[in-house]
Amino acid sequence: MLATVESKNQAVSKLEALIERGRSRAANVIDHVMRNQPTDRLARGEALQFRAADTLPEILMTVPDREHGTIEQSLHRNTVYQMARATDMPVKFIDSLQSVADPWGRQLLAHNLQTVFNRRFQKKHYLLRSLRQEVRGFLSDSYRRIDSRPIVEAFATAVQEKGALPYEGYVTDTKIAIQAIMPEVYEPVPGEVVAFGLSLENSDFGNGALSLRAYLLRIWCTNLAITQEEMRQVHLGKRLDESMVYSQRTYELEAQTTVSALRDVIQKQLNAGQLQQQMNLIRQANGKTVDSTQARELLRKALQKNEADSVIEAYNSLDTVNMPAGNTIWRLSNAVSWVAGKTEDAERKLEISKVAGQILNPAQRKRRASSARLLNSFSRSTRCSYGRSQGVLSCNRRDKFQPSVTGI
């Protein structure tokens, strides 16, 4: 149990401050999703026209549009990379052309794209997803569209029903993430105070699957470790038809099914048995020692070299505030989380936080190393052993932060 009344109060106050600080960012994610839905167009390769912009360092694409006949839009970097994968054009070659200061580089790239799509892939259909006059997703006509609006609304409602509160959120050009946290603190090992929550991610533009993951938050330094994935739905479905009318009906029905599955998984995850499993992960990690050589090997394929170097430097340091003391897996996980917290790019920060979770969970590390397969199922069965949680302390001021679905 937490050693003193003072330390209990400090932990509660810190968690309340984190929730209060983060709820506005979670609200921004919800507002962004509700206000910004992509416009979809289905086009053949032979209908795509490319040109270099006259005054801006970008490529413009003209595509068919039902209302205006044709429409010209800019290409997001994510779209350009998706085009590279679709055409087997080397990304390094594309980057080199885009980085040329003179217009000829972008002109050559536009010429190459138009030639490849008009002559090699002229009959192939592509789904173009745009937002604010920018094509952000260039996808197969078998891409399974998952409407983020009911997903995010269902997440906010379901976690609230279990007592969790909005904690954090991220919005990038091509991905969103929103997190909820239980307003309770736990002490799985003496002096180590953590909280538990769920993180939801989705991309409307082919930059990742719909994913629901559990996470652990070390209260004193806000190190975040995103642990096992509890739900994953890939964007793979039937081919879209020319009119997209039938596809729209399917789109809405599949959204309802996904919402139902999401609510079920949240109900299973935010319970005493699952929370206890997360606490056991920390106890086991805190009891397993690891030296710097072993630590670097664990990080070798998971992080970029500069990131791994920063983690090892932090792990070997004398810092026992941002990381727990000892040469353990628990300290290594927190060293990874600490580096994630210093990373400015929101998407990369999430990815590094997932590595911190993989370090904690040996089974997850083995799954990642042995298989890269995508699980196209709504949920994975979860073992829950119900029992009284050890070292749990309720904030007892939950109403102060209680959100509503419309007002978060």
C-alpha positions in Angstrom: 0.0 0.0 0.0 1.1 3.6 -0.4 3.4 4.4 2.5 1.9 7.6 3.9 -1.2 9.7 3.9 0.9 12.5 2.3 2.1 10.3 -0.5 -1.5 9.2 -1.1 -2.7 12.7 -1.4 0.2 13.7 -3.7 -0.6 10.8 -6.0 -4.3 11.7 -6.1 -3.6 15.4 -6.7 -1.1 14.6 -9.5 -3.6 12.3 -11.3 -6.4 14.9 -10.9 -4.1 17.5 -12.4 -3.2 15.3 -15.3 -6.8 14.6 -16.1 -7.7 18.3 -15.9 -4.8 19.2 -18.1 -5.5 16.5 -20.7 -9.3 16.6 -21.0 -9.2 19.7 -23.3 -6.9 17.8 -25.7 -9.2 14.8 -25.7 -12.1 17.2 -26.4 -10.2 18.6 -29.4 -9.9 15.1 -30.9 -13.6 14.6 -30.6 -14.4 18.0 -32.0 -12.0 17.4 -34.9 -13.5 14.0 -35.8 -17.1 15.4 -35.7 -16.2 18.4 -37.9 -13.8 16.8 -40.3 -15.0 13.9 -42.4 -13.1 12.9 -45.6 -14.7 13.3 -49.0 -14.5 10.1 -51.1 -14.0 9.8 -54.8 -13.5 6.7 -56.9 -11.3 7.1 -60.0 -9.5 5.0 -62.6 -5.8 5.4 -63.1 -6.4 6.7 -66.7 -8.5 9.6 -65.3 -5.7 11.0 -63.0 -3.9 14.1 -64.1 -0.8 15.4 -62.4 1.2 18.7 -62.6 3.7 20.6 -60.6 2.2 23.7 -58.8 3.2 27.0 -60.3 4.3 28.8 -57.1 4.3 26.1 -54.3 6.7 23.2 -53.9 4.0 20.5 -54.3 2.3 18.2 -56.8 -1.3 18.9 -57.8 -3.7 16.2 -59.0 -6.9 16.6 -61.1 -9.6 13.9 -60.5 -13.2 13.3 -61.6 -15.9 14.9 -59.4 -19.6 14.3 -59.7 -20.6 17.9 -58.9 -17.9 19.9 -60.7 -16.8 17.5 -63.4 -13.2 17.6 -62.3 -11.4 19.1 -59.3 -7.7 19.9 -58.6 -6.2 19.1 -55.2 -2.8 19.0 -53.6 -1.2 15.8 -52.5 -0.4 15.1 -48.8 3.0 13.3 -48.2 1.0 10.2 -47.0 -0.7 10.1 -50.4 2.6 10.4 -52.3 4.0 7.5 -50.3 0.9 5.4 -50.9 1.2 6.1 -54.7 4.8 5.0 -54.5 3.8 1.7 -53.0 1.0 1.2 -55.5 3.3 1.8 -58.5 6.6 0.3 -57.1 8.3 3.7 -57.5 11.2 4.1 -55.1 10.4 6.5 -52.2 14.0 7.7 -52.2 13.6 8.7 -55.9 10.4 10.5 -55.2 11.9 12.4 -52.2 14.9 13.4 -54.3 12.7 14.9 -57.0 10.6 16.8 -54.5 13.7 18.2 -52.7 15.1 19.8 -55.9 14.8 23.5 -55.6 14.2 24.1 -59.3 10.7 23.3 -60.7 12.1 20.5 -63.0 12.2 18.0 -60.2 8.5 18.2 -59.4 7.7 18.4 -63.1 9.5 15.2 -63.7 7.7 13.5 -60.8 4.3 14.7 -62.1 5.2 13.4 -65.5 6.2 10.0 -64.1 3.1 9.6 -62.0 0.8 10.5 -64.9 2.6 8.2 -67.3 2.5 5.2 -64.8 -1.2 5.6 -63.9 -2.4 6.5 -67.4 -0.6 3.7 -69.1 0.2 0.9 -66.6 -2.7 1.1 -64.2 -5.3 2.8 -66.5 -8.2 0.4 -65.7 -7.5 0.1 -61.9 -9.8 1.9 -59.5 -8.5 3.9 -56.6 -10.3 5.4 -53.6 -9.2 9.0 -53.0 -9.9 10.5 -49.6 -9.6 14.2 -49.3 -9.9 16.8 -46.6 -9.6 20.6 -47.1 -8.8 20.4 -50.8 -5.9 18.0 -50.1 -5.8 14.3 -51.0 -4.6 12.6 -47.8 -5.3 9.0 -48.7 -4.7 7.1 -52.0 -6.1 3.7 -51.4 -7.3 0.5 -53.0 -11.0 0.2 -54.0 -11.0 -2.7 -51.5 -10.2 -0.2 -48.6 -12.7 -0.7 -45.8 -13.9 2.7 -44.7 -14.5 3.0 -41.0 -16.4 6.1 -39.9 -14.5 7.6 -37.0 -17.5 9.6 -35.7 -19.6 6.7 -34.2 -16.4 5.0 -33.1 -15.1 8.0 -31.1 -18.6 8.7 -29.7 -19.0 5.0 -28.6 -15.5 5.1 -27.0 -16.3 8.2 -25.0 -19.7 6.8 -23.9 -18.5 3.3 -23.0 -15.4 4.4 -21.0 -17.6 6.9 -19.1 -20.0 4.2 -18.2 -17.1 2.3 -16.5 -16.0 5.4 -14.6 -13.0 6.3 -16.9 -12.4 9.9 -17.8 -10.9 11.6 -21.0 -7.2 12.0 -20.4 -5.3 12.8 -23.6 -5.7 13.1 -27.4 -3.7 13.5 -30.5 -4.7 14.7 -34.0 -2.3 14.5 -36.9 -3.1 15.0 -40.6 -3.8 11.3 -41.1 -4.5 9.8 -37.7 -6.3 10.4 -34.4 -5.8 8.9 -31.0 -7.8 9.5 -27.8 -7.2 8.1 -24.3 -9.3 7.6 -21.3 -8.0 6.9 -17.8 -9.5 5.3 -14.6 -9.4 8.0 -11.8 -7.7 5.6 -9.4 -4.1 5.1 -8.4 -2.4 1.7 -7.9 0.9 0.7 -6.1 1.9 -2.6 -7.7 5.4 -2.4 -6.0 6.4 -0.2 -3.1 6.8 3.4 -4.1 5.7 2.9 -7.7 2.3 4.6 -8.3 0.5 4.0 -11.6 -2.9 4.5 -13.3 -4.6 2.5 -16.0 -6.5 3.4 -19.1 -7.4 2.6 -22.7 -6.1 4.2 -25.9 -8.1 4.3 -29.2 -6.4 5.0 -32.6 -7.8 5.2 -36.1 -6.9 6.6 -39.5 -9.3 7.6 -42.2 -6.4 7.7 -44.7 -4.8 4.3 -44.6 -2.2 5.3 -41.9 -3.0 2.4 -39.5 -5.8 0.1 -38.4 -8.6 0.9 -35.9 -6.9 -0.2 -32.7 -7.8 -0.3 -29.0 -5.0 -0.8 -26.5 -4.5 -0.8 -22.8 -1.9 1.5 -21.2 -0.2 2.1 -17.9 0.8 5.6 -16.7 3.5 6.1 -14.0 2.1 9.0 -12.0 5.2 10.7 -10.7 6.8 11.3 -14.2 3.8 10.6 -16.5 5.7 7.9 -18.4 3.2 6.1 -20.6 3.5 2.5 -21.7 0.9 1.3 -24.2 0.5 -2.4 -23.6 -1.3 -5.2 -25.3 -3.7 -4.6 -28.2 -7.3 -5.7 -27.3 -9.0 -4.9 -30.5 -7.8 -4.5 -34.1 -9.9 -4.0 -37.3 -8.0 -3.6 -40.5 -9.3 -1.5 -43.4 -9.9 -4.3 -45.8 -13.3 -5.1 -47.4 -15.2 -5.6 -50.6 -14.5 -3.6 -53.7 -16.4 -0.3 -54.0 -18.8 -0.1 -56.9 -18.9 2.8 -59.4 -21.9 4.5 -57.7 -20.8 3.9 -54.1 -24.5 3.8 -53.1 -24.5 0.2 -52.0 -21.1 0.8 -50.5 -22.5 3.7 -48.4 -25.2 1.4 -46.9 -22.6 -1.2 -46.1 -20.4 1.5 -44.6 -23.1 2.5 -42.2 -24.0 -1.1 -41.2 -20.3 -2.0 -40.6 -19.9 1.1 -38.4 -22.8 -0.2 -36.2 -21.2 -3.6 -35.9 -17.8 -2.1 -35.1 -19.3 0.2 -32.4 -21.0 -2.9 -30.8 -17.7 -4.8 -30.8 -15.8 -1.8 -29.4 -18.3 -1.4 -26.5 -17.9 -5.1 -25.6 -14.1 -5.0 -25.5 -14.2 -1.8 -23.3 -16.5 -3.6 -20.9 -14.1 -6.5 -20.6 -11.0 -4.4 -20.2 -12.1 -1.9 -17.6 -12.7 -4.3 -14.8 -10.9 -5.4 -11.6 -9.6 -8.6 -13.1 -7.9 -7.0 -16.1 -6.5 -4.2 -13.9 -4.9 -6.8 -11.7 -3.3 -8.4 -14.7 -1.7 -5.1 -15.6 -0.4 -4.7 -12.1 1.1 -8.2 -12.3 2.9 -7.2 -15.4 4.7 -4.4 -13.4 5.5 -6.7 -10.5 7.1 -9.3 -12.8 9.0 -6.6 -14.8 10.3 -5.0 -11.6 11.6 -8.4 -10.5 13.5 -9.2 -13.7 17.0 -7.7 -14.1 18.5 -6.7 -17.4 21.9 -5.3 -18.3 22.7 -2.7 -20.9 23.7 -5.2 -23.5 20.5 -7.1 -23.1 18.5 -3.9 -23.1 20.0 -2.7 -26.4 19.2 -6.1 -28.0 15.6 -5.7 -26.9 15.5 -2.3 -28.5 17.5 -3.1 -31.7 14.6 -3.8 -34.0 12.0 -1.7 -32.2 13.5 1.7 -32.2 15.7 3.9 -34.5 19.3 4.0 -33.5 19.3 7.5 -32.1 16.2 6.6 -30.0 17.7 3.4 -28.7 20.9 5.4 -27.8 18.8 7.9 -25.8 17.0 5.1 -24.0 20.2 3.3 -23.0 21.7 6.6 -21.8 18.7 7.2 -19.7 18.6 3.6 -18.4 22.3 3.9 -17.3 21.9 7.3 -15.7 21.5 8.0 -11.9 17.9 9.4 -12.5 15.5 7.7 -10.1 12.8 10.3 -10.5 11.8 9.9 -14.1 12.5 6.2 -13.9 12.3 3.7 -11.1 15.6 2.6 -9.4 17.3 -0.7 -10.3 18.4 -2.4 -13.4 15.1 -4.0 -14.3 12.7 -4.5 -17.2 10.4 -2.0 -15.4 13.1 0.7 -15.4 13.9 -0.1 -19.1 10.2 0.3 -20.0 10.2 3.7 -18.3 13.4 4.7 -20.0 11.6 4.1 -23.3 8.5 6.0 -22.1 10.7 8.9 -21.0 12.2 9.1 -24.5 8.7 8.9 -26.0 7.6 11.8 -23.8 10.4 14.0 -25.2 9.5 13.2 -28.8 7.6 16.0 -30.5 6.0 14.1 -33.4 2.7 12.8 -32.0 2.6 9.6 -34.2 6.1 8.7 -33.3 5.5 9.3 -29.6 2.6 6.8 -29.7 4.8 4.2 -31.5 7.6 4.6 -28.9 5.0 4.3 -26.1 3.9 1.0 -27.6 7.5 -0.2 -27.5 7.5 0.6 -23.8 4.5 -1.7 -23.4 6.1 -4.5 -25.4 9.1 -4.4 -23.2 6.8 -5.1 -20.2 5.0 -7.9 -21.8 7.1 -10.9 -22.9 4.2 -12.6 -24.7 3.7 -9.4 -26.7 7.4 -9.2 -27.6 7.3 -12.8 -28.9 4.2 -12.2 -31.0 5.7 -9.1 -32.5 9.0 -10.9 -33.3 7.4 -14.1 -34.7 4.5 -12.6 -36.8 3.6 -9.4 -38.6 0.1 -10.7 -39.6 -2.9 -8.4 -39.3 -5.8 -9.6 -37.3 -9.0 -8.9 -39.2 -11.3 -9.6 -36.3 -13.3 -7.3 -34.1 -11.9 -8.5 -30.8 -9.6 -10.9 -29.1 -10.8 -13.0 -26.2 -9.5 -11.8 -22.9 -8.8 -13.8 -19.8 -10.1 -12.1 -16.7 -9.5 -13.3 -13.2 -11.8 -11.3 -11.0 -10.5 -10.5 -7.6 -10.0 -7.6 -5.2 -7.2 -5.2 -6.6 -4.3 -4.6 -4.3 -3.2 -1.2 -3.4 -6.1 0.7 -5.1 -7.1 4.1 -3.9 -10.1 5.9 -5.4 -9.8 9.6 -6.1 -13.2 10.2 -4.4 -13.7 13.4 -6.4 -14.8 11.8 -9.6 -17.8 14.1 -10.2 -15.4 17.0 -10.6 -14.2 15.5 -13.9 -17.3 13.7 -15.0 -17.7 14.3 -18.8 -20.8 14.1 -20.9 -20.7 12.8 -24.5 -21.6 16.2 -26.0 -19.7 18.3 -23.7 -16.3 16.7 -23.4 
